[in-house]
Amino acid sequence: MTERTEAIQAHWTRAGVLGRIEAALAAAGHDPQCPPLAALSAIDHLHTGGLATTKDQAAGITLTAGMRVLDIGCGIGGPARHLASTFGCRVDGIDLTPEFIAVGQELTERAGLTARVVLRDGDGLALDYPDQAFDVVWCQNVTMHIADKDRFLAGVRRVLKPGGVFTSTEFSSGPGGEIVFPVQWAYDGRLSFLDSEAQMRERLVANGFEIVEMSNYSDVVRGRMRAAASAAMPAMSNHLVYGDDTPERQRGTLQNLDERRIIYWMIVAERA
Ligand SMILES: C[S@@+](CC[C@H](N)C(=O)[O-])C[C@H]1O[C@@H](n2cnc3c(N)ncnc32)[C@H](O)[C@@H]1O
């Protein structure tokens, strides 16, 4: 395992996630052994804008029953469970952080979705799936940790069927200057690797993708983040996963978006 992999795992690991989720579910009147996805969704979509962003991203692609989706960097599996239960597709999810996969497997089991959601430990830079196995590769707030983006995209292309779709919500650097830390994904520059918009576009094309949509989604999530930041931290929120310094990291992300030091993109690219 590389030092960087260990650092990413350490960044996201907060022991006791499942216990905190169970306690919050119980306090809100839900059975933690049989949690409704709607209740979990405030906690288990670990990206900018949460479930609303997941829904917008899904609306930009075609998903049908029988399709196979790979969610790279799936976290605790909220988006995977949402896609499988909404569209009937099968979702394989991999993540570098073992704590997330363990929690994600347990929640998937309790939600009764193991027939269509399979989560396991894995690295998006070393995909151990056959060529052309997936209709869709799905990614949310993961590529900021990936320095070797060409290797990542080459792997994504390899596992996609011809005409398959890669969709990603991700940050680029922006014209507003150097990123200010902390942000959700890093306390300093060691775990943060952002391309510019131009580099993102070039890289997608160079790695065999046709860009179908690449929209600046920053204003949408800024609105959602600001509304959340002005309220008290709700009992059911992803701070149960991220840890106690969630508000500070969220404020950092929002500041960088406000000052256009970073830009949040919604990308749909077809395997050419
Ligand atoms: C902000 S979380 C997003 C989780 C999930 N995509 C979601 O939106 O709910 C970022 C995740 O990326 C994972 N990650 C980072 N680099 C990865 C890699 N090379 N392969 C797999 N997962 C990775 C981290 O372990 C972490 O769980």
The ligand as an SDF file (V2000), in Angstrom:
LIG
                    3D

 27 29  0  0  0  0  0  0  0  0999 V2000
  -15.8850   12.6030   -0.4200 C   0  0  0  0  0  0  0  0  0  0  0  0
  -15.8400   10.8680   -0.3450 S   0  0  0  0  0  0  0  0  0  0  0  0
  -17.0850   10.5310   -1.5830 C   0  0  0  0  0  0  0  0  0  0  0  0
  -17.7970    9.2230   -1.3580 C   0  0  0  0  0  0  0  0  0  0  0  0
  -18.9250    8.9160   -2.3450 C   0  0  0  0  0  0  0  0  0  0  0  0
  -18.4930    9.0870   -3.7180 N   0  0  0  0  0  0  0  0  0  0  0  0
  -20.1430    9.7600   -2.0930 C   0  0  0  0  0  0  0  0  0  0  0  0
  -20.3170   10.7300   -2.8150 O   0  0  0  0  0  0  0  0  0  0  0  0
  -20.9220    9.4390   -1.1780 O   0  0  0  0  0  0  0  0  0  0  0  0
  -14.3210   10.4960   -1.2440 C   0  0  0  0  0  0  0  0  0  0  0  0
  -14.0430    9.0240   -1.2820 C   0  0  0  0  0  0  0  0  0  0  0  0
  -13.0740    8.7420   -2.2830 O   0  0  0  0  0  0  0  0  0  0  0  0
  -12.3620    7.6050   -1.8680 C   0  0  0  0  0  0  0  0  0  0  0  0
  -11.1640    7.4790   -2.7280 N   0  0  0  0  0  0  0  0  0  0  0  0
  -10.1630    8.3580   -2.8960 C   0  0  0  0  0  0  0  0  0  0  0  0
   -9.2780    7.8920   -3.7900 N   0  0  0  0  0  0  0  0  0  0  0  0
   -9.7310    6.6890   -4.2070 C   0  0  0  0  0  0  0  0  0  0  0  0
   -9.2460    5.7150   -5.1090 C   0  0  0  0  0  0  0  0  0  0  0  0
   -8.0730    5.8730   -5.7750 N   0  0  0  0  0  0  0  0  0  0  0  0
   -9.9620    4.5980   -5.3000 N   0  0  0  0  0  0  0  0  0  0  0  0
  -11.1190    4.3930   -4.6180 C   0  0  0  0  0  0  0  0  0  0  0  0
  -11.6220    5.2770   -3.7420 N   0  0  0  0  0  0  0  0  0  0  0  0
  -10.9370    6.4220   -3.5340 C   0  0  0  0  0  0  0  0  0  0  0  0
  -12.1100    7.8790   -0.4150 C   0  0  0  0  0  0  0  0  0  0  0  0
  -11.7610    6.7290    0.2920 O   0  0  0  0  0  0  0  0  0  0  0  0
  -13.4600    8.4600    0.0060 C   0  0  0  0  0  0  0  0  0  0  0  0
  -14.3120    7.4680    0.4690 O   0  0  0  0  0  0  0  0  0  0  0  0
  1  2  1  0
  2  3  1  0
  2 10  1  0
  3  4  1  0
  4  5  1  0
  5  6  1  0
  5  7  1  0
  7  8  2  0
  7  9  1  0
 10 11  1  0
 11 12  1  0
 11 26  1  0
 12 13  1  0
 13 14  1  0
 13 24  1  0
 14 15  1  0
 14 23  1  0
 15 16  2  0
 16 17  1  0
 17 18  1  0
 17 23  2  0
 18 19  1  0
 18 20  2  0
 20 21  1  0
 21 22  2  0
 22 23  1  0
 24 25  1  0
 24 26  1  0
 26 27  1  0
M  CHG  2   2   1   9  -1
M  END
$$$$
